[in-house]
């Protein structure tokens, strides 16, 4: 994992997870294409995975595809 800055922001990830969470839209936004597809096929593991991602986004622990934490809201 790296502590480098990322251009991804919490607000878009939060909104995508909230409205399109079971479809994995927030994972596609973060560049995590593989887990985004898996999320889509399992509908967010029936909502459990989506809830975990939602909490991780809110507390600032969600990462992009490079492993950088997404910490900036806007």
N, C-alpha and C positions, 0 to 999 in steps of 0.2 A: 504494500500500500504506500501511496505517496501523499505528501502533504501539500502538493502543488495546487495552485488555484485552478478552478474550472470555470468555463463560461456558462455552465448550467446553473439554473436558479431554483430555489425552493418553491416559489409561488406557482410557476407553471407545472412543476412536478406534483405539487399538492393538489392543484385543480384537476389535473389529468387523473390522478389516483382517485380523487373523490368522485368525479363524474364517470370516468371510464376505467376504473380500477380492475374489474374482472376481465377487461380486454387487454390489460397490460400496457396501456398507452404511456404511462409514466416510465416504464422500463424501456420502451422504444425511444422516448425523449432522452433518457440518460445514456443511450447508445448500447444498451444491453439487449441486443437483438435476439440472441439465443434464448435467454430467460423470458424475454417478451413473448416469443412464440409459444414457449411452454406455458406461460401465464395465460395466454389466449386460449390454448387448447384445453386447459384444465379449469378455465374461468376463475383464475386466481386461486386454484386449489380450493374451489367452492367457497371463496371469500376469506379463508384464513390467511393465506399468503398476502392478499390485498390488505387486510387489516394490519398485518405485521409491517408491510411496506409503508402504509399510511402513518403508523406510529413512528417508524424510523425517519420518515420525511419530516415530521413535526419536530422531533428532537434533534434533527441535524446529523443523523448517522447514515443517511442514505448516500450511496456513492455512485459516481458515473462509471463508465466502462473501464477507465484507467485506474479506478480505485480511489479517486479523489473525492473527499466528502463534499457534498453540495450544502454549503452553509449560508450563502447569501440569499435573502428573500427576493430582492429585485435587482 
